Amino acid sequence: EPEVTQTPSHQVTQMGQEVILRCVPISNHLYFYWYRQILGQKVEFLVSFYNNEISEKSEIFDDQFSVERPDGSNFTLKIRSTKLEDSAMYFCASSVDRGREEKLFFGSGTQLSVL
Amino acid sequence: GENVEQHPSTLSVQEGDSAVIKCTYSDSASNYFPWYKQELGKRPQLIIDIRSNVGEKKDQRIAVTLNKTAKHFSLHITETQPEDSAVYFCAAIGSGNQFYFGTGTSLTVIP
């Protein structure tokens, strides 16, 4: 069964450093998402991406964050200058069609630790 | 935007008993309600979903019910097994097409 893949599985960085989290969505999916989950808390929406542009973003997704689809398969999340509070599990997800009534498939996540 | 509330936050049941997790939502335009199971350190995985045009859906030991009038939906797990132990999240899609997740229920099935 096709899966969303994410790399790396763990990322440790110093506060103020830039990190790039990578994702390969399922190949026939058109909508891509980033979510984050702080330890013990709910999964929170960050951003959705379609047709090479951001379609929606939450208030969490501030100027420190950016997303890109650099080629036909990868989807990346960049955090420019990490803060301690950015420590979380970051999940990439994809769906065939727009969010409403469409199944969302999650990647295995990248655990980001900011020291 | 949509607000999804989930109860209880923790639930312990004896193996073989049933477990029920309840969620409420606020956006009357929401019409898709998935449930995700997340085992420790792993990705959330879709286990069942329901669309607004039905009131109940069942898949083996798992069932979901939806009451659109009251804006609540529930997950029912019957004949629980130790491998059902996990965190369960409900979600709803609001009018903005985002998935809004509940706060999660940590289910422990005691052998």
Interface residues (C-beta under 8 A of the other chain):
Chain A: Y33 Q41 K42 V43 E44 F45 S48 S55 E56 S58 F91 R98 G99 R100 E101 E102 K103 L104 F105 F106 G107 S108 G109
Chain B: N31 Y32 P34 Y36 K42 R43 P44 Q45 L46 D49 R51 F89 I93 G96 N97 Q98 F99 Y100 F101 G102 T103 G104
